Amino acid sequence: MMVRRGVAAGLVGLVLVVGASGCGKIGEKVAEEAIEANSDCENIDINADEGAVSGSCAGEDFDANASGNADLPEDWPTDLAPPEGFKIVTSTASDSPIRTLNVIGSLDGDVTEIYEGIKAQLTEAGYTIDTDSLADAGNGPAGTLAATGADFTAAVTVSESVNALEGNVTVTYTLNAAGGS
């Protein structure tokens, strides 16, 4: 998974370079074709104006957007919609070796309130909370939730943003198909 995330991160970096080069749509098309010809990626779509890239690499669909406008994976459960105001920076969907959905983004708010809201949402959606850990991480609160549902197991982390994400709270979701299917 780390290699694939690295590919997506590299593609976002390429988007920013293409955008900065002033090549416009021609540069985007050249970059898309170069990526597809020199990797196991397909359906690459670059929008340098937004700092966005999407496509599929090694069977893993991804959407990355530096402005926080990436989309949730197609089969993301509606009862686990991210909190209001959540800006999705990256999302991935993979079927290898099991169906796995990842979403990373940020929003403004209080870590503890967002954490408790997500925990309540998981419970209301029928998930059993397996791990519930909210503690002071030295630079503010940080929490980790693990939960088991009928269709997915969920792992969620909530912490203060320490990077260039727009909101002051970063949330990472990982959903794995329950039962390994």
C-alpha positions as CSV (number, residue, x, y, z in Angstrom):
1,M,0.0,0.0,0.0
2,M,2.9,2.4,0.8
3,V,4.3,2.1,-2.8
4,R,0.9,2.8,-4.3
5,R,0.4,5.9,-2.0
6,G,3.9,6.9,-3.1
7,V,2.8,6.6,-6.7
8,A,-0.2,8.8,-6.1
9,A,1.9,11.3,-4.2
10,G,4.4,11.4,-7.0
11,L,1.6,12.0,-9.5
12,V,0.3,14.9,-7.4
13,G,3.8,16.4,-7.4
14,L,3.9,15.9,-11.2
15,V,0.6,17.8,-11.5
16,L,2.0,20.7,-9.6
17,V,5.1,20.7,-11.9
18,V,3.0,20.6,-15.0
19,G,0.8,23.4,-13.6
20,A,3.8,25.5,-12.8
21,S,5.3,25.0,-16.2
22,G,2.5,26.9,-17.9
23,C,2.0,24.1,-20.5
24,G,-1.8,24.0,-20.0
25,K,-3.9,21.3,-21.4
26,I,-1.2,20.2,-23.8
27,G,1.2,19.6,-21.0
28,E,-1.4,17.8,-19.0
29,K,-2.1,15.5,-22.0
30,V,1.6,14.8,-22.5
31,A,2.1,14.0,-18.8
32,E,-1.0,11.7,-18.8
33,E,0.3,9.8,-21.8
34,A,3.8,9.5,-20.4
35,I,2.5,8.1,-17.1
36,E,0.3,5.6,-18.8
37,A,3.1,4.5,-21.2
38,N,5.8,4.1,-18.5
39,S,3.8,2.6,-15.6
40,D,1.0,0.2,-14.8
41,C,-1.3,3.2,-14.6
42,E,-4.3,3.9,-16.8
43,N,-7.1,6.4,-17.3
44,I,-4.9,9.1,-15.8
45,D,-6.6,12.5,-15.7
46,I,-4.5,15.6,-14.7
47,N,-5.9,19.0,-13.9
48,A,-2.9,21.1,-13.0
49,D,-5.1,24.2,-12.3
50,E,-6.6,22.4,-9.3
51,G,-3.5,20.3,-8.4
52,A,-5.5,17.2,-9.1
53,V,-4.8,13.8,-10.6
54,S,-7.0,10.6,-10.8
55,G,-6.8,7.2,-12.4
56,S,-5.9,3.7,-11.7
57,C,-2.4,2.1,-11.0
58,A,-1.9,-1.6,-10.5
59,G,-5.7,-2.0,-10.1
60,E,-5.9,0.6,-7.4
61,D,-8.2,3.6,-8.2
62,F,-7.1,6.9,-6.8
63,D,-8.2,10.5,-6.7
64,A,-5.8,13.2,-5.3
65,N,-6.5,16.9,-5.1
66,A,-4.3,19.4,-3.4
67,S,-7.3,21.8,-2.9
68,G,-9.3,19.1,-1.0
69,N,-11.8,18.4,-3.7
70,A,-11.1,14.7,-4.3
71,D,-14.1,12.3,-4.4
72,L,-14.9,9.4,-2.1
73,P,-14.4,6.0,-3.6
74,E,-17.5,4.9,-5.6
75,D,-18.6,2.2,-3.1
76,W,-17.9,4.3,0.1
77,P,-20.7,3.5,2.6
78,T,-23.2,6.3,2.8
79,D,-23.7,5.8,6.5
80,L,-20.0,6.6,7.0
81,A,-20.0,10.0,5.2
82,P,-17.1,12.2,6.5
83,P,-18.0,15.1,8.7
84,E,-19.4,18.3,7.2
85,G,-16.7,20.5,5.9
86,F,-14.3,17.6,5.3
87,K,-11.8,18.3,2.5
88,I,-10.7,15.1,0.8
89,V,-7.1,15.3,-0.3
90,T,-6.6,11.6,-1.4
91,S,-8.8,8.6,-1.8
92,T,-8.0,5.1,-3.0
93,A,-9.8,1.9,-3.7
94,S,-8.1,-1.4,-4.1
95,D,-9.2,-5.0,-4.5
96,S,-5.8,-6.6,-3.7
97,P,-5.8,-8.7,-1.6
98,I,-9.2,-7.6,-0.2
99,R,-11.4,-4.6,-1.0
100,T,-9.8,-1.6,0.8
101,L,-10.9,2.0,0.7
102,N,-8.7,4.8,2.1
103,V,-9.6,8.5,2.5
104,I,-7.4,11.3,3.9
105,G,-8.5,14.8,4.5
106,S,-8.9,17.6,6.9
107,L,-11.4,20.0,8.4
108,D,-11.6,22.8,10.9
109,G,-12.7,21.9,14.4
110,D,-11.9,20.4,17.7
111,V,-10.1,17.0,17.6
112,T,-12.1,15.6,20.5
113,E,-15.5,16.7,19.1
114,I,-14.7,15.3,15.7
115,Y,-13.4,12.0,17.2
116,E,-16.5,11.6,19.3
117,G,-18.7,12.4,16.3
118,I,-17.1,9.8,14.1
119,K,-17.3,7.2,17.0
120,A,-21.0,7.9,17.4
121,Q,-21.5,7.7,13.6
122,L,-19.8,4.2,13.5
123,T,-22.0,3.0,16.4
124,E,-25.2,4.3,14.7
125,A,-24.1,2.6,11.5
126,G,-24.0,-0.7,13.4
127,Y,-20.3,-1.0,13.9
128,T,-18.9,-2.5,17.1
129,I,-16.1,-0.3,18.5
130,D,-13.0,-2.6,19.0
131,T,-10.4,0.1,19.8
132,D,-11.2,3.5,21.3
133,S,-8.1,5.5,22.1
134,L,-8.1,9.3,22.6
135,A,-5.1,10.7,24.3
136,D,-2.8,13.8,24.5
137,A,-0.2,13.3,21.8
138,G,2.1,16.0,23.2
139,N,0.9,18.6,20.6
140,G,-2.8,18.1,21.3
141,P,-5.2,15.2,21.4
142,A,-5.1,12.4,18.9
143,G,-7.4,9.4,18.6
144,T,-7.6,6.0,17.0
145,L,-10.8,4.0,16.4
146,A,-11.1,0.5,15.1
147,A,-14.5,-0.9,14.5
148,T,-16.2,-4.0,13.0
149,G,-19.3,-3.8,10.8
150,A,-21.3,-6.2,8.7
151,D,-19.5,-5.2,5.4
152,F,-16.3,-3.5,6.5
153,T,-13.8,-3.2,9.3
154,A,-12.9,0.4,9.9
155,A,-9.8,2.2,11.2
156,V,-10.0,5.9,11.8
157,T,-7.4,8.3,13.1
158,V,-8.1,11.9,14.1
159,S,-5.3,14.4,15.0
160,E,-4.2,18.0,14.8
161,S,-2.9,18.8,11.3
162,V,0.9,19.1,11.2
163,N,1.2,19.5,7.5
164,A,-0.1,21.6,4.6
165,L,-3.7,20.3,4.7
166,E,-6.2,23.1,4.8
167,G,-8.1,22.3,8.0
168,N,-6.6,22.1,11.5
169,V,-7.7,18.5,12.0
170,T,-6.6,15.6,9.9
171,V,-8.8,12.5,9.6
172,T,-7.7,9.2,7.9
173,Y,-10.2,6.4,7.2
174,T,-9.3,2.9,6.1
175,L,-12.1,0.5,5.4
176,N,-11.4,-3.2,4.7
177,A,-14.0,-5.7,3.4
178,A,-15.2,-7.7,6.4
179,G,-14.3,-11.4,6.3
180,G,-11.5,-10.7,3.8
181,S,-13.7,-10.8,0.8
